[in-house]
Amino acid sequence: MTDLFAKLTAYGQSDYYPYHMPGHKRQAMGALVPELARMDITEIDGFDNLHEPTGILLEAEKQTARLYGASESFWLINGSTCGILSAISTAVPKGGHILMARNCHRAAYHAAYLRELQVTYLYPEQEDVFPIYRGISAHQVSRALAKEPDIRAVLIVSPTYEGRISEVKEIADVVHAHGIPLIVDEAHGAHLGFHRACAPNSNQCGADLVIHSVHKTLPAMTQTALLHVNGPLIDRNLLKRFLKIYQSSSPSYVLMASIGNTMQLLEQRGAQLFEDFIRKYAGLVEAVEKCRVLRFLPMDSVQDPGKLVILCPDRYIDREGDVRQGISGQQLYDILRDRFHLQPEMAAGNFCLAMFTLADVQEGYTRMRDALLTMDAELYRGVLQAQGHTPSMTMEQVRKVLSIKATQAKALKDAWDSPTQWVPLQEAVGRMAGEFINLYPPGVPILVPGEEITMELIEAVESYCRMQLTVQGIRKQEDMTLLSVLSE
Ligand SMILES: Cc1ncc(COP(=O)(O)O)c(C=O)c1O
């Protein structure tokens, strides 16, 4: 693998004086970290140009493509966000029709808005025990495409934030039978395909465009990502045009060096690092599966190793045989953070999520295992001290919210540009949403601009707020919660 990192390090130690940007001139002024400042250059001789690569960056991108089994790969320094924007803008003509999973990241909705797309949603089904979305099935895609013959591309998220993996290969076959491309937002799966315990990556499954956040599940710096392209359905020149539009014209060499460093690690030590990671993670899952109250998603073929989903049921039987009320996802999260000093990734209504990658040290596994076994034993004995709000929604109620299919009264492209006003929650019933309402993280929309606001959606927003989860797109005014609606 081309070693951009080493080349930048050597350059930083050389006697070339910089009469160019960035303005720090490779000096660690103020609190700037010297190693980073020395490495942070612009497109000077010998360092290529990410937007028109012909040298070291082109070679590195080619090596990335080989590593991931893609026909072409692009390094991204504006996260998967710019990869999703570029992929959708390329795959669907302006004003065209896209079929996309409802649990897509907001970047997908932003692309639909910018490119004035018509959107049809695929609502994932739900898991049996856990109130979370499953992956998308090929059958669902096939049914949706049969109903809407003018769809120009399909977009799914796999793995999901919680680690659920879709039938990508089967979906690719269905989508290709319609002569259109499949885009997979695999932001959470840059590590896929490197070990037999992980699913193959979506390039290996036949997807046309695949987006990876290197920074999410591999040892790389925030904002680093990849976009891969395969097959004959994608116009490469158009893709490059959109990458120029959505990426900075001053790509950070620090971030690019970080991508290069990760690619090199995967190439040179990937097999051993993944073997070690999977062994430690499987050991953790095996240990915590002995819990009597807490529940974990099993490490099966549709669950991405590394995403530990920790759930406390609404009700459970304690040691005395009495029925007790469980604790909420936020309470699980707070106990792990405040008492055990373990910072989880996120809390949802009934579960919390802890992420593991190949960078975790043994201490990370041991401390999580011990904390979960301790909490479980205390729950079982009925002595766990939990602060804050108990669940105000049962798992059944969360399921009901996840199953709501909003009605699009006005297209996103028109609605988001329309005049809006803020009204109290209860007065919003029957109106059209003026803003996205998202539960964060990961930011899956409860409501999209232009969708009809129903009583059950308002009740869902109220419940999420009561559980102290972060609902984006609302406003608090004194004791009131306000929603943005389209003006009448
Ligand atoms: C499913 C999914 N896709 C895309 C993104 C955006 O990724 P990035 O932060 O690399 O821009 C996220 C971020 O959380 C995500 O969860």
The ligand as an SDF file (V2000), in Angstrom:
LIG
                    3D

 16 16  0  0  0  0  0  0  0  0999 V2000
  -26.3480    4.9130    8.4990 C   0  0  0  0  0  0  0  0  0  0  0  0
  -25.4690    6.1210    8.4120 C   0  0  0  0  0  0  0  0  0  0  0  0
  -25.0980    6.5730    7.1960 N   0  0  0  0  0  0  0  0  0  0  0  0
  -24.3210    7.6580    7.0620 C   0  0  0  0  0  0  0  0  0  0  0  0
  -23.8810    8.3680    8.1560 C   0  0  0  0  0  0  0  0  0  0  0  0
  -23.0250    9.5840    7.9460 C   0  0  0  0  0  0  0  0  0  0  0  0
  -21.7120    9.2320    8.1410 O   0  0  0  0  0  0  0  0  0  0  0  0
  -20.5470   10.3080    8.3410 P   0  0  0  0  0  0  0  0  0  0  0  0
  -20.6150   10.7370    9.7490 O   0  0  0  0  0  0  0  0  0  0  0  0
  -19.3030    9.5290    8.0320 O   0  0  0  0  0  0  0  0  0  0  0  0
  -20.7670   11.4210    7.3920 O   0  0  0  0  0  0  0  0  0  0  0  0
  -24.2460    7.9430    9.4360 C   0  0  0  0  0  0  0  0  0  0  0  0
  -23.7830    8.7050   10.6050 C   0  0  0  0  0  0  0  0  0  0  0  0
  -24.1260    8.4940   11.7210 O   0  0  0  0  0  0  0  0  0  0  0  0
  -25.0730    6.7960    9.5790 C   0  0  0  0  0  0  0  0  0  0  0  0
  -25.4650    6.3590   10.7800 O   0  0  0  0  0  0  0  0  0  0  0  0
  1  2  1  0
  2  3  1  0
  2 15  2  0
  3  4  2  0
  4  5  1  0
  5  6  1  0
  5 12  2  0
  6  7  1  0
  7  8  1  0
  8  9  2  0
  8 10  1  0
  8 11  1  0
 12 13  1  0
 12 15  1  0
 13 14  2  0
 15 16  1  0
M  END
$$$$
